[in-house]
Amino acid sequence: MGNMRKIYLSDDTVALAEYIPDDDPALYACWCDPDTERGYNMKQTKTYTEFCARERKGWSGIILRRSDETPMGCVMLFPEIAQPDLAIMIYPEYRGMGYGTRAFALGARYCAETFGLDRIYAGCYEDNLISRKMLERCGFVLDPEPVGGDEYHYLTGEKIIQLEFVKCLR
């Protein structure tokens, strides 16, 4: 079944697995998806070639459906910023099925166990109720000491608010 990959962590439904170059086409397509762009407040401007040649920072785990090893998205940790930030991207055809919540919870657990983090942070925009519910189901709470600054919508230029969440891991 598929490529042999290192499995970082799994439950009975999803696994977080090693990112391999075969994942680039689906991940690039997801970055170009209008809902993904909205969720990250950015327009994907890189060509596919530029995307494949990017410098990979932090940690990434591809989300696999355990039943058939189908890649369904990616969980990413960006530890090089002031606060370690966990992010997720679910491919459009797998959204709204609960895979994201399971994968994000596994991602937080993996980061705690592997990187020794005491806390992990995540964010979503004020109008993104689906992401907010996912974060809350995974044990994240609104950060009482947010560090974010002003942010503006990537298309309209209007001021927008990113909610900052934190989860204590120990």
WOJO-V33399 format. One line per field, one symbol per residue. ss: DSSP state (A for helix, B for strand, O for the rest). phi: phi as a letter, one per 20 degrees, with the letter a starting at -180 (. if undefined). psi: psi as a letter, one per 30 degrees, with the letter a starting at -180 (. if undefined). A space follows every 50 residues. Layout:
ss: ???
phi: ???
psi: ???
This chain:
ss: OOOOOOBBBBOOOBBBBBOOAAAAAAAAAAAOOAAAAAAAOOOOOOOAAA AAOOOOOOBBBBBBBOOOOBBBBBBBBBOOOOOOBBBBBBOAAAOOOOAA AAAAAAAAAAAAAAAOOOBBBBBBBOOOAAAAAAAAAOOOBBOOOOOOOO BBOOOOOOBBOBBBBBBBOO
phi: .lefcfeeabcfdccdcgfcgfeggfffgffefgffgffdlbefdfffff gfeffedmcccfedfffbmffcqbdcddeeegcgdecbbdfgfdfmdnff fffffffffffffedmfebcdbbbfgeeffffffgffenecgffcfdfdf ccffdemffcdefddbcfdc
psi: jakklkkeklafelkklkklfffeeeeeeeffkeeeeeffhkkjfkleee efglkklakkkkjkkeeggkkfakkkkifflekkkkllkkkefgkggfee eeeeeeeeeeeeeefhkelkllllkegieeeeeeeefggklkkfikflak lkkfeffkklkkkkllkkf.
